[in-house]
């Protein structure tokens, strides 16, 4: 099972992964367990696999939680690609990306942070199986002689 997510966002493609240290930091900063943060983050979000929608009357997320989940996900992922170059993501880079691309202070809709945080937390708690094609490619690459 994989518990990270690679996604196009901000100014490139970034890897998001919550490490145990990241989970503990979220819990400490938010004053709640990761399950409670996850429950609040998902409240009001619905999907049947094909269609997704939100019910604004049921939203329970806290902006600080969303931003911290994204921040810790960036730090735990540790990498990205922007303008064709590899980017090493540390806390300074993560803070810059959040401030620039998802902070409400820069006229960014909070929905961007909500979508990312929901995806990061879901992958962390439940993981996912890579697509069969990805698994087959990996299998071929691992068995191919050098």
DSSP file (Angstrom, degrees, kcal/mol; ACC not computed):
  #  RESIDUE AA STRUCTURE BP1 BP2  ACC     N-H-->O    O-->H-N    N-H-->O    O-->H-N    TCO  KAPPA ALPHA  PHI   PSI    X-CA   Y-CA   Z-CA
    1    1 A X              0   0    0      0, 0.0     2,-0.4     0, 0.0   128,-0.2   0.000 360.0 360.0 360.0 142.0    0.0    0.0    0.0
    2    2 A X  B     -A  128   0A   0    126,-2.6   126,-1.4     1,-0.1   124,-0.0  -0.858 360.0-175.0-105.5 142.7    1.2    3.5   -0.7
    3    3 A X        +     0   0    0     -2,-0.4    15,-0.5   124,-0.2     2,-0.2   0.196  57.9  82.8-121.9  15.0    0.4    6.4    1.6
    4    4 A X        -     0   0    0     13,-0.1     2,-0.4   124,-0.1    13,-0.2  -0.692  60.8-146.8-112.0 169.1    1.8    9.3   -0.3
    5    5 A X  E     -B   16   0B   0     11,-2.2    11,-2.8    -2,-0.2     2,-0.5  -0.991   2.6-159.1-138.5 130.3    0.3   11.4   -3.1
    6    6 A X  E     +B   15   0B   0     -2,-0.4     2,-0.3     9,-0.2     9,-0.2  -0.938  29.8 165.2-102.0 125.3    2.0   13.0   -6.0
    7    7 A X  E     -B   14   0B   0      7,-2.4     7,-2.5    -2,-0.5     2,-0.6  -0.997  42.6-113.0-145.5 148.5   -0.1   15.8   -7.4
    8    8 A X  E     +B   13   0B   0     -2,-0.3     2,-0.3     5,-0.2     5,-0.3  -0.687  61.1 128.5 -76.4 121.9    0.1   18.8   -9.7
    9    9 A X  E >   +B   12   0B   0      3,-2.4     3,-2.4    -2,-0.6     2,-0.2  -0.972  51.6  10.2-164.0 168.9   -0.4   21.9   -7.6
   10   10 A X  T 3  S-     0   0    0     -2,-0.3    -2,-0.0     1,-0.3     3,-0.0  -0.359 129.0 -24.5  57.6-116.6    1.2   25.3   -6.8
   11   11 A X  T 3  S-     0   0    0     -2,-0.2    72,-0.5     2,-0.0    -1,-0.3   0.122 129.1 -18.1-113.9  19.6    3.9   25.8   -9.4
   12   12 A X  E <  S-BC   9  82B   0     -3,-2.4    -3,-2.4    70,-0.2     2,-0.4  -0.834  94.7 -43.5-179.8-143.4    4.6   22.2  -10.3
   13   13 A X  E     -BC   8  81B   0     68,-2.4    68,-2.8    -5,-0.3     2,-0.3  -0.985  53.2-174.9-121.8 131.2    4.2   18.6   -9.1
   14   14 A X  E     -BC   7  80B   0     -7,-2.5    -7,-2.4    -2,-0.4     2,-0.4  -0.924  22.8-129.1-129.8 151.6    4.8   17.8   -5.4
   15   15 A X  E     -B    6   0B   0     64,-2.3     2,-0.5    -2,-0.3    64,-0.4  -0.849  21.6-164.2 -97.2 132.5    4.8   14.7   -3.2
   16   16 A X  E     +B    5   0B   0    -11,-2.8   -11,-2.2    -2,-0.4     2,-0.3  -0.978  19.1 155.8-118.8 127.2    2.8   14.8    0.0
   17   17 A X        -     0   0    0     56,-2.3     2,-0.8    -2,-0.5    59,-0.3  -0.958  33.7-139.3-151.4 129.9    3.3   12.2    2.7
   18   18 A X        -     0   0    0    -15,-0.5    55,-0.1    -2,-0.3     2,-0.1  -0.823  21.1-161.6 -92.8 115.2    2.6   12.4    6.4
   19   19 A X     >  -     0   0    0     -2,-0.8     4,-2.5    53,-0.3     5,-0.2  -0.355  36.5-102.6 -79.9 170.6    5.4   10.9    8.5
   20   20 A X  H  > S+     0   0    0      1,-0.2     4,-2.5     2,-0.2     5,-0.2   0.903 126.8  52.1 -62.7 -39.5    4.8    9.8   12.1
   21   21 A X  H  > S+     0   0    0      1,-0.2     4,-2.1     2,-0.2    -1,-0.2   0.898 109.5  50.0 -61.5 -39.2    6.6   13.0   13.2
   22   22 A X  H  > S+     0   0    0      2,-0.2     4,-2.3     1,-0.2    -2,-0.2   0.898 109.7  50.0 -65.5 -41.1    4.3   15.0   10.9
   23   23 A X  H  X S+     0   0    0     -4,-2.5     4,-2.6     1,-0.2    -2,-0.2   0.926 111.4  48.7 -62.3 -44.8    1.2   13.3   12.4
   24   24 A X  H  X S+     0   0    0     -4,-2.5     4,-2.4     1,-0.2    -2,-0.2   0.882 110.2  51.7 -63.7 -38.0    2.4   14.1   15.9
   25   25 A X  H  X S+     0   0    0     -4,-2.1     4,-2.8     2,-0.2     5,-0.2   0.904 110.0  49.1 -65.5 -40.8    3.1   17.7   14.9
   26   26 A X  H  X S+     0   0    0     -4,-2.3     4,-2.8     2,-0.2     6,-0.3   0.943 111.9  48.7 -62.3 -47.6   -0.4   18.1   13.5
   27   27 A X  H  X>S+     0   0    0     -4,-2.6     4,-1.3     1,-0.2     5,-1.0   0.908 114.4  45.5 -59.7 -42.7   -1.9   16.5   16.7
   28   28 A X  H  <5S+     0   0    0     -4,-2.4     3,-0.2     2,-0.2    -2,-0.2   0.947 116.4  43.6 -67.1 -47.9    0.1   18.8   18.9
   29   29 A X  H  <5S+     0   0    0     -4,-2.8    -2,-0.2     1,-0.2    -1,-0.2   0.862 120.8  40.8 -66.5 -35.5   -0.6   22.0   16.9
   30   30 A X  H  <5S-     0   0    0     -4,-2.8    -1,-0.2    -5,-0.2    -2,-0.2   0.582  99.1-132.0 -91.6 -10.8   -4.3   21.2   16.4
   31   31 A X  T  <5S+     0   0    0     -4,-1.3     2,-0.3    -5,-0.2    -3,-0.2   0.826  75.5  90.8  64.3  30.6   -4.9   19.9   19.9
   32   32 A X  S   <S-     0   0    0     -5,-1.0    -2,-0.2    -6,-0.3    -1,-0.2  -0.988  81.9 -96.9-152.7 154.0   -6.7   16.9   18.5
   33   33 A X     >  -     0   0    0     -2,-0.3     4,-2.2     1,-0.1     3,-0.3  -0.288  40.3-108.8 -68.4 160.0   -5.9   13.4   17.4
   34   34 A X  H  > S+     0   0    0      1,-0.2     4,-2.5     2,-0.2     5,-0.2   0.831 119.1  56.9 -62.2 -32.6   -5.4   12.7   13.7
   35   35 A X  H  > S+     0   0    0      2,-0.2     4,-2.6     1,-0.2    -1,-0.2   0.892 107.8  46.9 -64.7 -39.8   -8.7   10.9   13.5
   36   36 A X  H  > S+     0   0    0     -3,-0.3     4,-2.5     2,-0.2     5,-0.2   0.904 112.3  49.5 -68.7 -40.8  -10.6   13.9   14.8
   37   37 A X  H  X S+     0   0    0     -4,-2.2     4,-2.3     2,-0.2    -2,-0.2   0.921 112.7  48.7 -62.1 -43.1   -8.7   16.2   12.3
   38   38 A X  H  X S+     0   0    0     -4,-2.5     4,-2.4     2,-0.2    -2,-0.2   0.923 110.3  50.6 -62.1 -45.5   -9.5   13.8    9.5
   39   39 A X  H  X S+     0   0    0     -4,-2.6     4,-1.4     1,-0.2    -2,-0.2   0.915 112.7  45.8 -61.3 -43.7  -13.2   13.6   10.5
   40   40 A X  H  < S+     0   0    0     -4,-2.5    20,-0.8     1,-0.2    21,-0.4   0.889 112.2  52.5 -65.9 -37.3  -13.5   17.4   10.6
   41   41 A X  H  < S+     0   0    0     -4,-2.3    -2,-0.2     1,-0.2    -1,-0.2   0.889 113.7  41.9 -66.4 -39.0  -11.7   17.7    7.3
   42   42 A X  H >< S+     0   0    0     -4,-2.4     3,-2.7    -5,-0.1    -1,-0.2   0.682  84.2 116.4 -83.4 -17.3  -14.0   15.3    5.5
   43   43 A X  T 3< S+     0   0    0     -4,-1.4    17,-0.5     1,-0.3    18,-0.3  -0.302  85.1  16.2 -56.4 126.6  -17.2   16.6    7.0
   44   44 A X  T 3  S+     0   0    0      1,-0.3    11,-2.5    15,-0.2     2,-0.4   0.376 100.2 112.7  91.1  -3.7  -19.3   17.9    4.2
   45   45 A X  E <   +E   54   0C   0     -3,-2.7     2,-0.4     9,-0.2    -1,-0.3  -0.874  41.9 179.1-103.3 133.6  -17.4   16.2    1.4
   46   46 A X  E     +E   53   0C   0      7,-2.6     7,-2.4    -2,-0.4     2,-0.3  -0.983   8.7 167.6-136.1 145.9  -19.1   13.4   -0.5
   47   47 A X  E     -E   52   0C   0     -2,-0.4     5,-0.2     5,-0.2    -2,-0.0  -0.970  24.3-167.4-154.8 140.4  -18.1   11.2   -3.4
   48   48 A X        -     0   0    0      3,-1.9     4,-0.1    -2,-0.3    -1,-0.0   0.160  66.5 -93.5-108.8  15.9  -19.5    8.1   -5.0
   49   49 A X  S    S+     0   0    0      2,-0.3     3,-0.1     1,-0.1    -2,-0.0   0.004 122.3  43.8  96.4 -28.2  -16.3    7.4   -7.0
   50   50 A X  S    S+     0   0    0      1,-0.3     2,-0.4     0, 0.0    -1,-0.1   0.709 114.4  39.4-113.6 -39.2  -17.5    9.3  -10.1
   51   51 A X        -     0   0    0      2,-0.0    -3,-1.9     0, 0.0     2,-0.4  -0.942  62.7-167.7-120.4 136.2  -19.1   12.5   -8.7
   52   52 A X  E     +E   47   0C   0     -2,-0.4     2,-0.3    -5,-0.2    -5,-0.2  -0.941  14.3 160.9-119.9 144.9  -17.9   14.6   -5.9
   53   53 A X  E     -E   46   0C   0     -7,-2.4    -7,-2.6    -2,-0.4     2,-0.3  -0.979  24.8-135.7-153.6 164.9  -19.8   17.4   -4.1
   54   54 A X  E     -E   45   0C   0     -2,-0.3     2,-0.6    -9,-0.2    -9,-0.2  -0.920   4.7-148.4-124.0 151.1  -19.7   19.4   -0.9
   55   55 A X    >   -     0   0    0    -11,-2.5     3,-2.3    -2,-0.3     4,-0.4  -0.927   9.0-162.5-115.8 102.5  -22.5   20.4    1.5
   56   56 A X  G >  S+     0   0    0     -2,-0.6     3,-0.6     1,-0.3    -1,-0.1   0.727  86.7  66.3 -60.0 -21.8  -21.4   23.8    3.0
   57   57 A X  G 3  S+     0   0    0      1,-0.2    -1,-0.3   -13,-0.1   -13,-0.1   0.648 104.9  44.2 -73.6 -13.4  -23.9   23.4    5.8
   58   58 A X  G <  S+     0   0    0     -3,-2.3    -1,-0.2   -14,-0.1    -2,-0.2   0.429  80.1 126.4-110.3  -1.0  -21.9   20.4    7.1
   59   59 A X    <   +     0   0    0     -3,-0.6   -15,-0.2    -4,-0.4   -18,-0.1  -0.342  21.9 165.0 -63.9 136.6  -18.3   21.7    6.9
   60   60 A X        +     0   0    0    -20,-0.8   -19,-0.2   -17,-0.5    -1,-0.1   0.318  27.5 128.0-132.3   3.3  -16.4   21.5   10.1
   61   61 A X        -     0   0    0    -21,-0.4     2,-0.4   -18,-0.3   -20,-0.1  -0.164  50.3-137.0 -65.2 158.4  -12.7   22.0    9.1
   62   62 A X    >>  -     0   0    0      1,-0.1     4,-2.1   -25,-0.1     3,-0.6  -0.963  12.0-135.4-113.2 133.5  -10.5   24.5   10.7
   63   63 A X  H 3> S+     0   0    0     -2,-0.4     4,-2.5     1,-0.3     5,-0.2   0.893 105.7  55.2 -56.1 -42.2   -8.3   26.6    8.4
   64   64 A X  H 3> S+     0   0    0      1,-0.2     4,-1.9     2,-0.2    -1,-0.3   0.861 107.7  50.2 -61.6 -35.0   -5.3   26.1   10.7
   65   65 A X  H <> S+     0   0    0     -3,-0.6     4,-2.5     2,-0.2    -1,-0.2   0.922 109.6  50.0 -68.7 -43.8   -5.7   22.3   10.5
   66   66 A X  H  X S+     0   0    0     -4,-2.1     4,-2.3     1,-0.2     5,-0.2   0.945 112.7  46.2 -59.4 -48.3   -5.9   22.3    6.7
   67   67 A X  H  X S+     0   0    0     -4,-2.5     4,-2.6     1,-0.2    -1,-0.2   0.881 112.8  49.9 -64.3 -38.2   -2.8   24.4    6.4
   68   68 A X  H  X S+     0   0    0     -4,-1.9     4,-2.9    -5,-0.2     5,-0.3   0.886 109.4  51.3 -69.7 -37.4   -0.8   22.3    8.9
   69   69 A X  H  X S+     0   0    0     -4,-2.5     4,-2.3     2,-0.2    -2,-0.2   0.942 113.7  44.2 -62.8 -46.5   -1.8   19.1    7.1
   70   70 A X  H  X S+     0   0    0     -4,-2.3     4,-2.5    -5,-0.2    -2,-0.2   0.924 114.4  50.4 -63.5 -43.8   -0.6   20.4    3.8
   71   71 A X  H  X S+     0   0    0     -4,-2.6     4,-2.4     1,-0.2    -2,-0.2   0.943 113.9  43.2 -59.9 -50.1    2.6   21.8    5.4
   72   72 A X  H  X S+     0   0    0     -4,-2.9     4,-2.7     1,-0.2   -53,-0.3   0.852 112.2  55.0 -66.9 -33.2    3.4   18.6    7.1
   73   73 A X  H  X S+     0   0    0     -4,-2.3   -56,-2.3    -5,-0.3     4,-2.2   0.908 109.2  47.0 -64.4 -41.8    2.5   16.6    3.9
   74   74 A X  H  X S+     0   0    0     -4,-2.5     4,-2.6   -58,-0.2     5,-0.3   0.935 113.9  47.2 -63.5 -46.5    5.0   18.7    1.9
   75   75 A X  H  < S+     0   0    0     -4,-2.4    -2,-0.2     1,-0.2    -1,-0.2   0.929 114.5  46.7 -62.1 -45.6    7.7   18.3    4.5
   76   76 A X  H  < S+     0   0    0     -4,-2.7    -1,-0.2   -59,-0.3    -2,-0.2   0.856 112.4  49.9 -66.0 -35.3    7.2   14.6    4.7
   77   77 A X  H  < S-     0   0    0     -4,-2.2    -2,-0.2   -62,-0.3    -1,-0.2   0.891  87.2-169.6 -69.3 -39.9    7.0   14.2    0.9
   78   78 A X     <  +     0   0    0     -4,-2.6    11,-1.7    -5,-0.2     2,-0.3   0.448  48.4  63.5  71.9   1.6   10.3   16.2    0.7
   79   79 A X  E     + D   0  88B   0    -64,-0.4   -64,-2.3     9,-0.3     2,-0.3  -0.985  43.8 157.6-155.4 162.9   10.3   16.7   -3.0
   80   80 A X  E     -CD  14  87B   0      7,-1.6     7,-3.1    -2,-0.3     2,-0.4  -0.955  31.2-117.4-167.2-179.8    8.7   18.2   -6.1
   81   81 A X  E     +CD  13  86B   0    -68,-2.8   -68,-2.4    -2,-0.3     2,-0.4  -0.996  28.9 169.9-136.5 129.5    9.3   19.4   -9.6
   82   82 A X  E >  S-CD  12  85B   0      3,-2.5     3,-1.9    -2,-0.4   -70,-0.2  -0.996  70.4  -3.7-141.5 133.3    8.9   22.9  -10.8
   83   83 A X  T 3  S-     0   0    0    -72,-0.5     3,-0.1    -2,-0.4    -1,-0.1   0.853 129.9 -57.2  52.8  38.0   10.0   24.4  -14.2
   84   84 A X  T 3  S+     0   0    0      1,-0.2     2,-0.4    -3,-0.0    -1,-0.3   0.566 116.5 109.5  74.9   8.3   11.5   21.0  -15.1
   85   85 A X  E <  S-D   82   0B   0     -3,-1.9    -3,-2.5     0, 0.0    -1,-0.2  -0.904  72.6-111.7-119.8 146.9   13.8   21.0  -12.1
   86   86 A X  E     -D   81   0B   0     -2,-0.4     2,-0.5    -5,-0.2    -5,-0.3  -0.502  31.0-156.2 -70.7 141.2   13.8   18.9   -8.9
   87   87 A X  E     -D   80   0B   0     -7,-3.1    -7,-1.6    -2,-0.2     2,-0.6  -0.986   9.2-143.2-122.8 127.0   12.9   20.8   -5.8
   88   88 A X  E     -D   79   0B   0     -2,-0.5     2,-0.6    -9,-0.2    -9,-0.3  -0.807  21.6-148.3 -86.6 124.1   13.9   19.7   -2.3
   89   89 A X        +     0   0    0    -11,-1.7     2,-0.2    -2,-0.6   -11,-0.0  -0.851  29.0 155.7-101.7 119.0   11.1   20.6    0.1
   90   90 A X     >  -     0   0    0     -2,-0.6     4,-2.8   -14,-0.0     5,-0.2  -0.587  62.3 -78.0-121.1-171.5   11.9   21.5    3.6
   91   91 A X  H  > S+     0   0    0      1,-0.2     4,-2.4    -2,-0.2     5,-0.2   0.860 129.5  51.7 -62.9 -34.9    9.9   23.6    6.2
   92   92 A X  H  > S+     0   0    0      2,-0.2     4,-2.0     1,-0.2    -1,-0.2   0.929 112.9  43.7 -67.5 -44.2   11.0   26.9    4.5
   93   93 A X  H  > S+     0   0    0      2,-0.2     4,-2.7     1,-0.2     5,-0.2   0.918 113.8  51.8 -65.7 -43.4    9.9   25.8    1.1
   94   94 A X  H  X S+     0   0    0     -4,-2.8     4,-2.4     1,-0.2     5,-0.2   0.924 109.8  49.1 -59.3 -45.0    6.7   24.3    2.4
   95   95 A X  H  X S+     0   0    0     -4,-2.4     4,-2.6    -5,-0.2    -1,-0.2   0.904 111.5  49.6 -61.1 -41.8    5.9   27.6    4.2
   96   96 A X  H  X S+     0   0    0     -4,-2.0     4,-2.6     2,-0.2     5,-0.2   0.928 111.1  48.6 -63.0 -46.3    6.6   29.6    1.1
   97   97 A X  H  X S+     0   0    0     -4,-2.7     4,-2.9     2,-0.2     5,-0.5   0.907 114.0  46.6 -62.3 -42.1    4.4   27.4   -1.1
   98   98 A X  H  X>S+     0   0    0     -4,-2.4     4,-2.0    -5,-0.2     5,-1.7   0.942 113.8  47.3 -65.3 -47.6    1.5   27.6    1.5
   99   99 A X  H  <5S+     0   0    0     -4,-2.6    -2,-0.2    -5,-0.2    -1,-0.2   0.896 120.2  39.4 -61.2 -40.3    1.8   31.3    1.9
  100  100 A X  H  <5S+     0   0    0     -4,-2.6    -2,-0.2    -5,-0.2    -1,-0.2   0.895 128.3  24.0 -77.6 -42.1    1.9   31.9   -1.9
  101  101 A X  H  <5S+     0   0    0     -4,-2.9    -3,-0.2    -5,-0.2    -2,-0.2   0.669 132.1  18.2-109.4 -18.6   -0.6   29.3   -3.2
  102  102 A X  T  <5S+     0   0    0     -4,-2.0    11,-0.3    -5,-0.5     2,-0.3   0.496  85.1 112.2-132.7  -3.9   -3.1   28.5   -0.6
  103  103 A X    > X -     0   0    0     -5,-1.7     3,-1.6    -6,-0.2     5,-1.1  -0.530  62.0-139.6 -72.3 134.7   -3.1   31.1    2.1
  104  104 A X  G > 5S+     0   0    0      1,-0.3     3,-1.7    -2,-0.3    -1,-0.2   0.730  98.7  75.4 -64.2 -20.8   -6.3   33.2    2.2
  105  105 A X  G 3 5S+     0   0    0      1,-0.3    -1,-0.3     2,-0.1    -6,-0.1   0.743  95.5  49.3 -62.2 -22.5   -4.0   36.2    2.8
  106  106 A X  G < 5S-     0   0    0     -3,-1.6    -1,-0.3    -7,-0.2    -2,-0.2   0.019 126.6 -98.8-105.4  25.6   -3.1   36.1   -0.9
  107  107 A X  T < 5S+     0   0    0     -3,-1.7     2,-0.4     1,-0.2    -3,-0.2   0.805  74.4 148.6  61.2  32.8   -6.7   35.9   -2.1
  108  108 A X      < -     0   0    0     -5,-1.1    -1,-0.2     2,-0.0     2,-0.2  -0.823  52.9-114.5 -93.3 134.6   -6.6   32.1   -2.5
  109  109 A X    >   -     0   0    0     -2,-0.4     3,-1.6     1,-0.1     4,-0.5  -0.478  18.1-131.2 -67.1 138.3   -9.9   30.3   -1.9
  110  110 A X  T 3> S+     0   0    0      1,-0.3     4,-2.1     2,-0.2     3,-0.4   0.686  97.9  82.2 -64.4 -17.9   -9.6   28.0    1.2
  111  111 A X  H 3> S+     0   0    0      1,-0.2     4,-2.7     2,-0.2    -1,-0.3   0.831  83.1  60.6 -57.3 -32.9  -11.1   25.2   -0.9
  112  112 A X  H <> S+     0   0    0     -3,-1.6     4,-2.0     1,-0.2    -1,-0.2   0.933 107.8  43.2 -61.1 -45.7   -7.7   24.5   -2.4
  113  113 A X  H  > S+     0   0    0     -4,-0.5     4,-2.8    -3,-0.4     5,-0.2   0.887 112.6  54.3 -66.0 -38.4   -6.3   23.7    1.1
  114  114 A X  H  X S+     0   0    0     -4,-2.1     4,-2.2     2,-0.2    -2,-0.2   0.922 109.1  47.1 -62.6 -45.3   -9.4   21.7    1.9
  115  115 A X  H  X S+     0   0    0     -4,-2.7     4,-2.0     2,-0.2    -1,-0.2   0.928 115.4  45.0 -62.7 -46.1   -9.1   19.5   -1.2
  116  116 A X  H  X S+     0   0    0     -4,-2.0     4,-2.8    -5,-0.2     5,-0.2   0.940 113.1  49.4 -64.4 -47.8   -5.4   18.9   -0.6
  117  117 A X  H  X S+     0   0    0     -4,-2.8     4,-2.7     1,-0.2     5,-0.3   0.903 110.3  51.3 -60.4 -42.0   -5.7   18.2    3.1
  118  118 A X  H  X S+     0   0    0     -4,-2.2     4,-2.3    -5,-0.2    -1,-0.2   0.925 112.9  45.4 -61.3 -44.6   -8.6   15.7    2.5
  119  119 A X  H  X S+     0   0    0     -4,-2.0     4,-2.3     2,-0.2    -2,-0.2   0.914 113.8  48.9 -65.6 -43.5   -6.5   13.8   -0.1
  120  120 A X  H  X S+     0   0    0     -4,-2.8     4,-2.1     1,-0.2  -102,-0.2   0.941 114.2  44.9 -62.5 -48.5   -3.4   13.8    2.1
  121  121 A X  H  X S+     0   0    0     -4,-2.7     4,-2.7    -5,-0.2     5,-0.3   0.901 112.2  51.7 -64.9 -41.0   -5.2   12.6    5.2
  122  122 A X  H  X>S+     0   0    0     -4,-2.3     4,-2.6    -5,-0.3     5,-0.6   0.936 111.9  46.0 -62.3 -45.7   -7.2    9.9    3.3
  123  123 A X  H  X5S+     0   0    0     -4,-2.3     4,-1.5     3,-0.2    -1,-0.2   0.879 113.6  50.7 -64.3 -36.7   -4.0    8.5    1.7
  124  124 A X  H  <5S+     0   0    0     -4,-2.1    -2,-0.2    -5,-0.2    -1,-0.2   0.927 117.5  37.0 -67.0 -45.2   -2.3    8.5    5.1
  125  125 A X  H  <5S+     0   0    0     -4,-2.7    -2,-0.2    -5,-0.2    -1,-0.2   0.855 136.1  16.7 -78.8 -34.9   -5.0    6.7    7.0
  126  126 A X  H  <5S-     0   0    0     -4,-2.6    -3,-0.2    -5,-0.3    -2,-0.2   0.624  86.5-157.2-115.8 -17.1   -6.2    4.3    4.3
  127  127 A X     << -     0   0    0     -4,-1.5     2,-0.3    -5,-0.6  -124,-0.2  -0.027  13.6-120.6  64.2-176.9   -3.4    4.1    1.7
  128  128 A X  B     -A    2   0A   0   -126,-1.4  -126,-2.6    -5,-0.1     2,-0.5  -0.980   8.8-116.0-159.1 154.1   -4.1    3.0   -1.8
  129  129 A X        -     0   0    0     -2,-0.3     3,-0.1  -128,-0.2     6,-0.0  -0.812  39.6-117.1 -90.6 129.1   -3.0    0.3   -4.2
  130  130 A X        -     0   0    0     -2,-0.5     5,-0.1     1,-0.1    -1,-0.0  -0.283  44.8 -83.5 -61.8 154.4   -1.3    1.7   -7.3
  131  131 A X     >  -     0   0    0      1,-0.1     4,-2.3     3,-0.1     3,-0.3  -0.179  39.1-112.1 -55.9 151.5   -3.0    1.1  -10.6
  132  132 A X  H  > S+     0   0    0      1,-0.2     4,-2.6     2,-0.2     5,-0.2   0.879 118.6  55.0 -55.9 -40.2   -2.3   -2.3  -12.1
  133  133 A X  H  > S+     0   0    0      1,-0.2     4,-2.5     2,-0.2    -1,-0.2   0.911 108.0  48.5 -60.7 -42.7   -0.4   -0.6  -15.0
  134  134 A X  H  > S+     0   0    0     -3,-0.3     4,-2.4     1,-0.2    -1,-0.2   0.912 111.9  49.2 -63.6 -42.3    1.9    1.1  -12.5
  135  135 A X  H  X S+     0   0    0     -4,-2.3     4,-2.3     2,-0.2    -2,-0.2   0.894 111.6  49.2 -64.3 -40.2    2.5   -2.1  -10.6
  136  136 A X  H  X S+     0   0    0     -4,-2.6     4,-2.4     2,-0.2    -2,-0.2   0.914 110.9  49.6 -66.5 -42.4    3.3   -3.9  -13.9
  137  137 A X  H  X S+     0   0    0     -4,-2.5     4,-2.5     1,-0.2    -2,-0.2   0.919 112.1  48.5 -60.6 -43.6    5.7   -1.1  -15.0
  138  138 A X  H  X S+     0   0    0     -4,-2.4     4,-2.6     1,-0.2    -2,-0.2   0.910 110.5  51.3 -63.1 -42.4    7.4   -1.3  -11.6
  139  139 A X  H  X S+     0   0    0     -4,-2.3     4,-1.5     1,-0.2    -2,-0.2   0.919 111.7  46.4 -61.5 -45.0    7.6   -5.1  -11.9
  140  140 A X  H  X S+     0   0    0     -4,-2.4     4,-1.2     1,-0.2    -1,-0.2   0.908 113.5  49.2 -64.1 -42.9    9.2   -4.9  -15.3
  141  141 A X  H  < S+     0   0    0     -4,-2.5     3,-0.3     1,-0.2    -2,-0.2   0.897 110.7  50.2 -64.2 -41.0   11.7   -2.2  -14.2
  142  142 A X  H  < S+     0   0    0     -4,-2.6    -1,-0.2     1,-0.2    -2,-0.2   0.803 116.4  40.7 -70.0 -28.3   12.7   -4.2  -11.1
  143  143 A X  H  < S+     0   0    0     -4,-1.5    -1,-0.2    -5,-0.2     2,-0.2   0.553  88.6 107.7 -97.6  -8.4   13.4   -7.4  -13.1
  144  144 A X  S  < S-     0   0    0     -4,-1.2     2,-0.1    -3,-0.3    -4,-0.0  -0.500  74.0-117.4 -72.2 135.1   15.0   -5.8  -16.1
  145  145 A X              0   0    0     -2,-0.2    -1,-0.1     1,-0.1    -2,-0.1  -0.388 360.0 360.0 -70.6 150.4   18.8   -6.4  -16.3
  146  146 A X              0   0    0     -2,-0.1    -1,-0.1     0, 0.0    -2,-0.1   0.444 360.0 360.0 -82.0 360.0   21.1   -3.4  -16.1
